[in-house]
């Protein structure tokens, strides 16, 4: 399952942004700039309070700092993704670490984007808008894509493999939708970045690979439908005789 009614706020009203960071000055600056763009903003100064706020307010997007005392941002992200009520809320992680390995960890846990400190408020607002554009669009005509046991309900933003519901992040859902809507065709990493993430997000060489790995894992045996075409990209097949693990 991917979304519920709160994801329609992009066309019904103001989006609510939850900012979780222990740096008071930074939070104040971020809050001011998001308010100025018309967003409702809720703030939390540590991981525990952030989790409570996420479950209470069910925000449309979370801006989450990694380096916090007690419960760090990675643990908060892991807890959010395991939560039935807010497990699909898009997350932008703030990190002072620019190393690729640190960014990969965040993506593996389900973050949709990341911003490296120090950053300009304008950059963060642009990232917030970009992620919300991908996740708060108006309802699409009812449509279900099926390939073998895989079923993707584009109106409800729900994924099932067999009888089992599959919980995906916003970015993961978009990637799977692109692959399924073009089943049998090979999509390059650039195709998937353009269609599912956008060039205004922060991406690096392994961004798509990390997301694909997560989707395969969540689909279980159905992950074999996503095939690697080495040196180019990925495709989705619904032919049982083609389902080989990559």
Backbone as CSV, one residue per row, in Angstrom:
resi,resn,N_x,N_y,N_z,CA_x,CA_y,CA_z,C_x,C_y,C_z
1,UNK,0.856,-1.193,0.000,0.000,0.000,0.000,0.887,1.235,0.000
2,UNK,0.473,2.268,-0.730,1.351,3.435,-0.856,0.767,4.698,-0.248
3,UNK,-0.457,5.041,-0.525,-0.931,6.360,-0.127,-2.329,6.324,0.423
4,UNK,-2.709,7.405,1.128,-4.079,7.567,1.570,-4.523,8.979,1.259
5,UNK,-5.621,9.414,1.871,-6.233,10.683,1.475,-5.321,11.881,1.656
6,UNK,-4.361,11.816,2.571,-3.541,13.004,2.806,-2.708,13.363,1.586
7,UNK,-2.454,12.410,0.705,-1.621,12.688,-0.456,-2.369,13.472,-1.531
8,UNK,-3.600,13.816,-1.309,-4.318,14.652,-2.252,-4.254,16.129,-1.879
9,UNK,-3.547,16.477,-0.804,-3.541,17.869,-0.365,-2.934,18.805,-1.383
10,UNK,-2.080,18.282,-2.285,-1.479,19.136,-3.291,-2.528,19.823,-4.147
11,UNK,-3.737,19.219,-4.266,-4.762,19.885,-5.051,-5.960,20.288,-4.211
12,UNK,-5.981,19.981,-2.910,-7.108,20.327,-2.064,-6.770,21.391,-1.027
13,UNK,-5.492,21.601,-0.700,-5.148,22.551,0.337,-3.655,22.562,0.578
14,UNK,-3.254,23.109,1.732,-1.842,23.219,2.053,-1.252,21.870,2.429
15,UNK,-0.029,21.655,2.005,0.700,20.470,2.436,1.334,20.737,3.796
16,UNK,1.409,19.703,4.620,2.033,19.807,5.936,3.411,19.169,5.898
17,UNK,4.419,19.908,6.326,5.802,19.436,6.348,6.240,19.285,7.799
18,UNK,6.763,18.140,8.148,7.337,17.907,9.473,8.852,18.028,9.375
19,UNK,9.441,18.916,10.174,10.894,19.109,10.196,11.427,18.542,11.507
20,UNK,12.334,17.574,11.414,12.916,16.945,12.599,14.412,17.221,12.606
21,UNK,14.846,18.076,13.524,16.258,18.469,13.591,16.514,19.073,14.961
22,UNK,17.698,18.814,15.523,18.007,19.316,16.859,18.723,20.668,16.836
23,UNK,18.963,21.240,15.644,19.590,22.555,15.539,18.495,23.620,15.462
24,UNK,18.271,24.317,16.569,17.149,25.253,16.661,17.219,26.355,15.608
25,UNK,18.412,26.908,15.365,18.541,27.997,14.395,18.196,27.515,12.991
26,UNK,18.659,26.312,12.653,18.374,25.769,11.323,16.880,25.498,11.169
27,UNK,16.262,24.934,12.204,14.829,24.647,12.154,14.033,25.930,11.952
28,UNK,14.418,26.975,12.662,13.716,28.253,12.531,13.819,28.797,11.109
29,UNK,15.019,28.671,10.515,15.233,29.152,9.151,14.411,28.342,8.151
30,UNK,14.437,27.026,8.307,13.675,26.152,7.403,12.178,26.402,7.549
31,UNK,11.724,26.525,8.792,10.301,26.770,9.047,9.855,28.072,8.389
32,UNK,10.643,29.123,8.531,10.299,30.422,7.957,10.150,30.328,6.435
33,UNK,11.115,29.674,5.795,11.092,29.608,4.336,9.982,28.705,3.814
34,UNK,9.661,27.645,4.521,8.549,26.784,4.096,7.211,27.489,4.295
35,UNK,7.082,28.208,5.429,5.869,28.995,5.667,5.669,30.021,4.543
36,UNK,6.749,30.643,4.145,6.684,31.681,3.116,6.200,31.115,1.781
37,UNK,6.446,29.815,1.558,5.997,29.166,0.332,4.581,28.602,0.453
38,UNK,3.951,28.804,1.638,2.563,28.396,1.795,2.349,27.058,2.452
39,UNK,3.404,26.444,2.991,3.265,25.146,3.640,2.921,25.307,5.122
40,UNK,2.176,24.348,5.641,2.021,24.225,7.084,3.255,23.488,7.598
41,UNK,3.827,23.945,8.697,5.072,23.352,9.194,4.914,22.920,10.647
42,UNK,5.324,21.684,10.932,5.376,21.153,12.289,6.838,20.817,12.565
43,UNK,7.330,21.148,13.762,8.745,20.939,14.072,8.914,20.015,15.275
44,UNK,9.996,19.253,15.255,10.364,18.393,16.379,11.871,18.481,16.552
45,UNK,12.333,18.505,17.798,13.750,18.755,18.068,14.575,17.495,18.301
46,UNK,13.949,16.324,18.277,14.707,15.081,18.415,13.923,13.946,17.772
47,UNK,14.572,12.779,17.693,13.959,11.658,17.004,12.683,11.149,17.643
48,UNK,12.670,11.057,18.963,11.491,10.553,19.661,10.291,11.461,19.426
49,UNK,10.493,12.771,19.584,9.412,13.720,19.353,8.991,13.713,17.885
50,UNK,9.959,13.505,16.999,9.652,13.453,15.579,8.741,12.295,15.224
51,UNK,9.015,11.130,15.790,8.164,9.957,15.545,6.743,10.205,16.057
52,UNK,6.647,10.798,17.250,5.329,11.092,17.809,4.573,12.085,16.927
53,UNK,5.262,13.110,16.448,4.624,14.112,15.589,4.178,13.500,14.260
54,UNK,5.008,12.623,13.695,4.653,11.986,12.422,3.384,11.160,12.568
55,UNK,3.278,10.418,13.666,2.102,9.572,13.877,0.862,10.386,14.207
56,UNK,1.070,11.550,14.821,-0.070,12.391,15.200,-0.566,13.242,14.035
57,UNK,0.363,13.881,13.322,-0.025,14.841,12.282,-0.173,14.204,10.898
58,UNK,0.429,13.024,10.679,0.436,12.387,9.361,0.790,13.407,8.272
59,UNK,2.011,13.929,8.318,2.403,14.990,7.377,2.486,14.470,5.947
60,UNK,2.604,15.404,5.017,2.726,15.050,3.604,4.180,14.833,3.203
61,UNK,5.099,15.337,4.017,6.522,15.151,3.757,7.282,15.399,5.057
62,UNK,8.392,14.692,5.224,9.220,14.851,6.417,10.637,15.254,5.999
63,UNK,11.133,16.320,6.618,12.533,16.723,6.472,13.246,16.223,7.718
64,UNK,14.197,15.320,7.546,14.758,14.567,8.675,16.279,14.670,8.720
65,UNK,16.802,15.202,9.817,18.252,15.272,10.011,18.785,13.910,10.433
66,UNK,19.950,13.552,9.941,20.548,12.264,10.316,21.235,12.349,11.669
67,UNK,22.057,13.373,11.879,22.892,13.447,13.071,22.132,14.089,14.231
68,UNK,21.468,13.262,15.029,20.757,13.726,16.215,21.111,12.819,17.390
69,UNK,21.104,13.353,18.607,21.430,12.525,19.776,20.326,11.513,20.073
70,UNK,20.674,10.505,20.840,19.742,9.456,21.262,19.242,8.638,20.064
71,UNK,18.167,9.050,19.435,17.667,8.347,18.249,18.077,9.150,17.020
72,UNK,18.992,8.613,16.204,19.437,9.388,15.049,18.438,9.269,13.904
73,UNK,18.675,10.042,12.847,17.746,10.102,11.738,17.567,8.788,11.013
74,UNK,18.612,7.977,10.941,18.494,6.687,10.271,17.537,5.768,11.019
75,UNK,17.623,5.773,12.355,16.704,4.972,13.153,15.276,5.490,13.028
76,UNK,15.128,6.818,12.977,13.794,7.399,12.794,13.224,6.979,11.442
77,UNK,14.046,7.045,10.403,13.608,6.643,9.071,13.179,5.179,9.059
78,UNK,13.975,4.325,9.693,13.639,2.900,9.766,12.308,2.688,10.484
79,UNK,12.099,3.408,11.594,10.861,3.275,12.348,9.657,3.789,11.556
80,UNK,9.842,4.888,10.833,8.751,5.434,10.024,8.343,4.473,8.926
81,UNK,9.311,3.886,8.258,9.009,2.982,7.157,8.329,1.696,7.637
82,UNK,8.499,1.369,8.917,7.849,0.177,9.467,6.475,0.481,10.052
83,UNK,6.078,1.750,10.034,4.820,2.173,10.649,3.683,2.113,9.628
84,UNK,2.595,1.434,9.971,1.474,1.276,9.041,0.811,2.596,8.676
85,UNK,0.795,3.560,9.599,0.068,4.809,9.368,0.858,5.818,8.549
86,UNK,2.162,5.872,8.770,2.943,6.902,8.076,4.153,6.318,7.350
87,UNK,4.099,5.031,7.053,5.240,4.383,6.414,5.494,4.815,4.987
88,UNK,4.527,5.483,4.361,4.691,5.884,2.972,4.939,7.380,2.804
89,UNK,5.096,8.110,3.913,5.323,9.557,3.823,6.709,9.818,3.208
90,UNK,6.802,10.651,2.184,8.106,10.948,1.592,9.059,11.580,2.617
91,UNK,10.332,11.219,2.532,11.339,11.709,3.468,12.513,12.320,2.706
92,UNK,12.871,13.543,3.080,14.105,14.172,2.609,15.061,14.200,3.792
93,UNK,16.209,13.572,3.641,17.175,13.509,4.736,18.184,14.636,4.620
94,UNK,18.509,15.224,5.774,19.563,16.231,5.865,20.806,15.552,6.428
95,UNK,21.913,15.708,5.758,23.124,15.053,6.224,24.337,15.952,6.068
96,UNK,25.223,15.892,7.049,26.493,16.606,6.960,27.543,15.740,6.287
97,UNK,27.176,14.500,5.976,28.098,13.561,5.352,27.808,13.470,3.859
98,UNK,28.823,13.752,3.067,28.639,13.747,1.617,29.084,12.436,0.980
99,UNK,29.656,11.508,1.766,30.163,10.260,1.208,29.028,9.447,0.602
100,UNK,29.294,8.801,-0.534,28.266,8.024,-1.226,27.705,6.928,-0.342
101,UNK,28.551,6.293,0.473,28.088,5.203,1.328,27.010,5.665,2.295
102,UNK,27.160,6.879,2.822,26.163,7.404,3.760,24.842,7.687,3.055
103,UNK,24.931,8.170,1.826,23.711,8.440,1.080,23.000,7.137,0.711
104,UNK,23.779,6.107,0.392,23.194,4.812,0.050,22.413,4.251,1.222
105,UNK,22.961,4.378,2.438,22.260,3.879,3.621,20.893,4.533,3.744
106,UNK,20.836,5.855,3.559,19.556,6.551,3.647,18.570,6.070,2.610
107,UNK,19.017,5.888,1.373,18.133,5.399,0.319,17.671,3.976,0.604
108,UNK,18.568,3.150,1.117,18.198,1.770,1.435,17.120,1.706,2.510
109,UNK,17.131,2.677,3.408,16.121,2.711,4.469,14.808,3.317,3.991
110,UNK,14.794,3.892,2.797,13.545,4.398,2.244,13.457,5.893,2.060
111,UNK,14.571,6.628,2.214,14.529,8.067,1.972,14.285,8.332,0.483
112,UNK,13.559,9.412,0.188,13.252,9.748,-1.198,14.264,10.717,-1.798
113,UNK,14.917,11.494,-0.964,15.920,12.444,-1.433,16.777,12.831,-0.237
114,UNK,17.857,13.532,-0.482,18.719,13.992,0.603,19.324,15.329,0.222
115,UNK,19.636,16.131,1.237,20.283,17.422,1.048,21.489,17.464,1.970
116,UNK,22.627,17.841,1.429,23.860,17.869,2.210,24.055,19.231,2.855
117,UNK,24.330,19.238,4.169,24.634,20.480,4.875,26.060,20.924,4.555
118,UNK,26.301,22.235,4.499,25.322,23.336,4.591,24.551,23.468,3.287
119,UNK,23.323,23.955,3.359,22.504,24.105,2.176,21.784,25.455,2.259
120,UNK,21.314,25.918,1.111,20.542,27.157,1.098,19.066,26.815,1.292
121,UNK,18.313,27.659,1.991,16.876,27.412,2.145,16.184,27.249,0.798
122,UNK,16.635,27.985,-0.212,16.031,27.889,-1.531,16.195,26.485,-2.104
123,UNK,17.371,25.885,-1.885,17.601,24.524,-2.368,16.648,23.540,-1.697
124,UNK,16.505,23.647,-0.382,15.632,22.722,0.336,14.183,22.886,-0.106
125,UNK,13.724,24.119,-0.255,12.348,24.362,-0.701,12.136,23.752,-2.089
126,UNK,13.132,23.879,-2.968,13.026,23.293,-4.307,12.907,21.783,-4.235
127,UNK,13.663,21.158,-3.329,13.589,19.702,-3.182,12.224,19.287,-2.626
128,UNK,11.717,20.050,-1.661,10.392,19.757,-1.098,9.338,19.811,-2.200
129,UNK,9.373,20.845,-3.009,8.398,20.980,-4.095,8.513,19.825,-5.082
130,UNK,9.753,19.444,-5.395,9.963,18.376,-6.368,9.407,17.047,-5.863
131,UNK,9.675,16.718,-4.599,9.178,15.455,-4.047,7.656,15.468,-3.954
132,UNK,7.084,16.598,-3.532,5.628,16.682,-3.429,4.963,16.600,-4.799
133,UNK,5.603,17.113,-5.824,5.037,16.993,-7.182,4.899,15.529,-7.569
134,UNK,5.840,14.697,-7.105,5.789,13.281,-7.444,4.759,12.527,-6.623
135,UNK,4.340,13.097,-5.490,3.530,12.310,-4.554,2.179,12.913,-4.216
136,UNK,1.859,14.120,-4.703,0.582,14.741,-4.352,-0.198,15.158,-5.582
137,UNK,-0.074,14.396,-6.650,-0.827,14.718,-7.864,-2.291,14.355,-7.685
138,UNK,-3.155,14.958,-8.506,-4.582,14.656,-8.440,-4.839,13.222,-8.890
139,UNK,-5.970,12.643,-8.484,-6.239,11.237,-8.791,-6.211,10.959,-10.294
140,UNK,-5.637,9.802,-10.646,-5.587,9.390,-12.033,-6.827,8.562,-12.351
141,UNK,-7.166,8.437,-13.641,-8.248,7.523,-13.993,-7.929,6.128,-13.464
142,UNK,-8.969,5.427,-13.066,-8.755,4.108,-12.470,-8.037,3.211,-13.461
143,UNK,-6.973,2.606,-12.988,-6.180,1.754,-13.855,-5.384,0.782,-13.003
144,UNK,-5.376,-0.448,-13.426,-4.599,-1.468,-12.732,-3.686,-2.144,-13.743
145,UNK,-2.409,-2.191,-13.424,-1.434,-2.888,-14.264,-1.178,-4.253,-13.639
146,UNK,-1.285,-5.301,-14.452,-1.036,-6.656,-13.952,-0.008,-7.344,-14.835
147,UNK,0.931,-7.994,-14.184,1.909,-8.824,-14.877,2.146,-10.045,-14.011
148,UNK,1.666,-11.193,-14.480,1.760,-12.388,-13.652,1.024,-12.165,-12.351
149,UNK,1.699,-12.422,-11.246,1.092,-12.239,-9.931,1.218,-10.798,-9.421
150,UNK,1.920,-9.969,-10.175,2.120,-8.579,-9.770,0.925,-7.735,-10.191
151,UNK,0.379,-6.952,-9.251,-0.750,-6.066,-9.519,-0.437,-4.683,-8.957
152,UNK,-0.583,-3.647,-9.802,-0.315,-2.267,-9.401,-1.567,-1.443,-9.657
153,UNK,-2.200,-0.977,-8.590,-3.393,-0.137,-8.693,-2.936,1.319,-8.678
154,UNK,-3.000,1.980,-9.829,-2.474,3.341,-9.948,-3.367,4.367,-9.264
155,UNK,-4.651,4.073,-9.135,-5.555,5.005,-8.464,-5.386,4.944,-6.954
156,UNK,-5.317,3.743,-6.426,-5.174,3.564,-4.979,-3.715,3.605,-4.530
157,UNK,-2.799,3.568,-5.486,-1.361,3.493,-5.164,-1.089,2.282,-4.276
158,UNK,-1.596,1.137,-4.711,-1.403,-0.111,-3.982,-0.715,-1.127,-4.877
159,UNK,0.174,-1.887,-4.285,0.888,-2.946,-4.997,0.652,-4.263,-4.279
160,UNK,0.400,-5.311,-5.051,0.271,-6.650,-4.495,1.070,-7.621,-5.349
161,UNK,1.621,-8.611,-4.684,2.197,-9.745,-5.405,1.477,-10.975,-4.895
162,UNK,0.678,-11.584,-5.755,-0.225,-12.631,-5.299,-1.269,-12.008,-4.389
163,UNK,-1.417,-12.558,-3.221,-2.366,-12.010,-2.243,-1.704,-11.092,-1.234
164,UNK,-0.402,-10.911,-1.367,0.354,-10.157,-0.368,0.478,-8.686,-0.752
165,UNK,0.034,-7.757,0.125,0.265,-6.336,-0.146,1.741,-6.000,0.008
166,UNK,2.226,-5.089,-0.829,3.635,-4.693,-0.825,3.705,-3.198,-0.545
167,UNK,4.398,-2.813,0.514,4.518,-1.404,0.891,5.773,-0.808,0.266
168,UNK,5.578,0.208,-0.590,6.686,0.872,-1.266,6.725,2.349,-0.903
169,UNK,7.901,2.928,-0.975,8.011,4.382,-0.832,7.510,5.036,-2.111
170,UNK,7.374,6.354,-2.089,6.905,7.081,-3.268,7.811,6.839,-4.471
171,UNK,9.110,6.905,-4.250,10.046,6.725,-5.350,10.028,5.299,-5.859
172,UNK,9.979,4.339,-4.956,9.928,2.936,-5.363,8.683,2.633,-6.184
173,UNK,7.541,3.195,-5.760,6.294,2.985,-6.493,6.414,3.525,-7.920
174,UNK,6.974,4.726,-8.063,7.128,5.335,-9.377,8.017,4.489,-10.296
175,UNK,9.107,3.980,-9.734,10.021,3.148,-10.525,9.316,1.887,-10.994
176,UNK,8.603,1.215,-10.082,7.904,-0.009,-10.450,6.803,0.286,-11.470
177,UNK,6.095,1.395,-11.295,5.050,1.781,-12.252,5.635,1.981,-13.646
178,UNK,6.774,2.667,-13.731,7.413,2.891,-15.023,7.805,1.573,-15.686
179,UNK,8.417,0.689,-14.924,8.829,-0.592,-15.474,7.626,-1.416,-15.927
180,UNK,6.575,-1.426,-15.094,5.396,-2.241,-15.398,4.620,-1.681,-16.585
181,UNK,4.573,-0.366,-16.714,3.824,0.237,-17.823,4.545,0.064,-19.154
182,UNK,5.820,-0.315,-19.086,6.603,-0.557,-20.305,7.212,-1.954,-20.254
183,UNK,6.434,-2.893,-19.775,6.938,-4.264,-19.582,7.563,-4.799,-20.867
184,UNK,8.710,-5.440,-20.714,9.422,-6.001,-21.849,10.422,-5.041,-22.459
185,UNK,10.245,-3.729,-22.205,11.178,-2.734,-22.726,12.267,-2.445,-21.699
186,UNK,13.461,-2.229,-22.182,14.570,-1.907,-21.290,14.568,-0.398,-21.040
187,UNK,14.594,-0.019,-19.765,14.682,1.390,-19.394,16.068,1.649,-18.802
188,UNK,16.710,2.666,-19.293,18.033,3.010,-18.771,17.894,3.643,-17.393
189,UNK,19.000,3.751,-16.691,18.974,4.435,-15.400,18.548,5.886,-15.571
190,UNK,18.976,6.512,-16.669,18.566,7.898,-16.925,17.059,7.982,-17.156
191,UNK,16.488,7.004,-17.870,15.036,6.978,-18.074,14.309,6.928,-16.739
192,UNK,14.797,6.080,-15.842,14.143,5.902,-14.542,14.325,7.134,-13.658
193,UNK,15.490,7.754,-13.735,15.707,8.990,-12.975,14.748,10.079,-13.460
194,UNK,14.654,10.247,-14.775,13.789,11.290,-15.330,12.321,11.034,-15.005
195,UNK,11.897,9.777,-15.092,10.495,9.455,-14.915,10.043,9.314,-13.479
196,UNK,10.946,8.902,-12.594,10.547,8.601,-11.219,11.093,9.576,-10.191
197,UNK,12.216,10.213,-10.475,12.869,11.066,-9.480,12.952,12.504,-9.938
198,UNK,13.400,12.723,-11.168,13.545,14.077,-11.685,14.961,14.592,-11.504
199,UNK,15.355,15.490,-12.388,16.715,16.002,-12.369,16.944,17.045,-11.284
200,UNK,15.851,17.502,-10.645,16.040,18.476,-9.571,16.278,17.800,-8.231
201,UNK,16.272,16.472,-8.205,16.621,15.724,-6.991,18.117,15.431,-7.003
202,UNK,18.640,15.062,-5.850,20.057,14.731,-5.747,20.241,13.248,-6.070
203,UNK,20.970,12.967,-7.133,21.186,11.583,-7.543,22.680,11.342,-7.733
204,UNK,23.067,10.074,-7.621,24.443,9.685,-7.891,24.389,8.364,-8.639
205,UNK,25.527,7.815,-8.989,25.594,6.683,-9.906,24.725,5.501,-9.476
206,UNK,24.635,5.231,-8.174,23.953,4.022,-7.719,22.544,4.292,-7.190
207,UNK,22.032,5.487,-7.361,20.714,5.823,-6.822,19.647,4.836,-7.289
208,UNK,19.515,4.641,-8.599,18.491,3.741,-9.132,18.748,2.311,-8.700
209,UNK,20.016,1.887,-8.693,20.333,0.516,-8.286,19.881,0.238,-6.852
210,UNK,20.072,1.206,-5.960,19.657,1.033,-4.569,18.139,0.887,-4.479
211,UNK,17.407,1.728,-5.212,15.944,1.641,-5.191,15.451,0.328,-5.794
212,UNK,16.069,-0.106,-6.879,15.679,-1.377,-7.512,15.892,-2.540,-6.546
213,UNK,17.016,-2.521,-5.846,17.291,-3.569,-4.864,16.208,-3.619,-3.798
214,UNK,15.766,-2.439,-3.340,14.713,-2.381,-2.324,13.393,-2.923,-2.859
215,UNK,13.038,-2.558,-4.093,11.786,-3.040,-4.684,11.823,-4.554,-4.839
216,UNK,12.931,-5.083,-5.327,13.056,-6.540,-5.471,12.881,-7.241,-4.129
217,UNK,13.530,-6.701,-3.115,13.442,-7.319,-1.787,12.002,-7.332,-1.283
218,UNK,11.302,-6.233,-1.461,9.931,-6.136,-0.965,8.964,-7.020,-1.752
219,UNK,9.254,-7.249,-3.031,8.394,-8.113,-3.841,8.633,-9.589,-3.569
220,UNK,9.693,-9.921,-2.835,9.985,-11.329,-2.567,10.339,-12.051,-3.853
221,UNK,9.723,-13.196,-4.076,10.037,-13.959,-5.297,9.624,-13.194,-6.544
222,UNK,8.687,-12.246,-6.398,8.284,-11.435,-7.537,9.367,-10.482,-7.997
223,UNK,10.381,-10.268,-7.169,11.471,-9.385,-7.551,12.238,-9.882,-8.756
224,UNK,12.126,-11.198,-9.040,12.814,-11.753,-10.204,12.243,-11.237,-11.509
225,UNK,11.034,-10.639,-11.472,10.474,-10.057,-12.678,11.248,-8.826,-13.133
226,UNK,11.955,-8.192,-12.212,12.767,-7.029,-12.571,14.152,-7.530,-12.954
227,UNK,14.462,-7.445,-14.207,15.703,-8.012,-14.728,16.727,-6.927,-15.022
228,UNK,17.969,-7.222,-14.721,19.066,-6.312,-15.032,19.555,-6.557,-16.448
229,UNK,19.628,-5.522,-17.243,20.239,-5.599,-18.562,21.590,-4.909,-18.431
230,UNK,22.603,-5.693,-18.282,23.910,-5.171,-17.888,24.446,-4.158,-18.895
231,UNK,24.950,-3.067,-18.335,25.503,-2.010,-19.155,24.469,-1.021,-19.655
232,UNK,23.173,-1.276,-19.326,22.158,-0.341,-19.807,21.139,0.030,-18.743
233,UNK,20.408,-0.944,-18.201,19.379,-0.597,-17.221,18.572,-1.795,-16.779
234,UNK,17.246,-1.633,-16.753,16.365,-2.669,-16.216,15.121,-2.809,-17.079
235,UNK,14.509,-3.992,-16.987,13.205,-4.199,-17.599,12.379,-5.098,-16.693
236,UNK,11.054,-5.054,-16.878,10.162,-5.931,-16.138,9.545,-6.928,-17.105
237,UNK,9.596,-8.194,-16.746,9.023,-9.241,-17.582,7.934,-9.965,-16.827
238,UNK,6.873,-10.361,-17.538,5.826,-11.170,-16.916,5.865,-12.603,-17.431
239,UNK,6.911,-12.933,-18.152,7.039,-14.303,-18.667,7.794,-15.153,-17.666
240,UNK,7.141,-16.224,-17.202,7.750,-17.070,-16.179,9.067,-17.670,-16.638
241,UNK,9.169,-17.958,-17.935,10.407,-18.586,-18.413,11.547,-17.596,-18.490
242,UNK,11.244,-16.280,-18.315,12.303,-15.269,-18.340,12.690,-14.810,-16.946
243,UNK,11.991,-15.302,-15.926,12.237,-14.799,-14.560,13.487,-15.434,-13.982
244,UNK,14.574,-14.730,-14.096,15.826,-15.212,-13.521,16.361,-14.126,-12.610
245,UNK,16.906,-14.515,-11.492,17.453,-13.520,-10.560,18.667,-12.881,-11.180
246,UNK,18.748,-11.579,-10.991,19.895,-10.851,-11.547,21.013,-10.786,-10.520
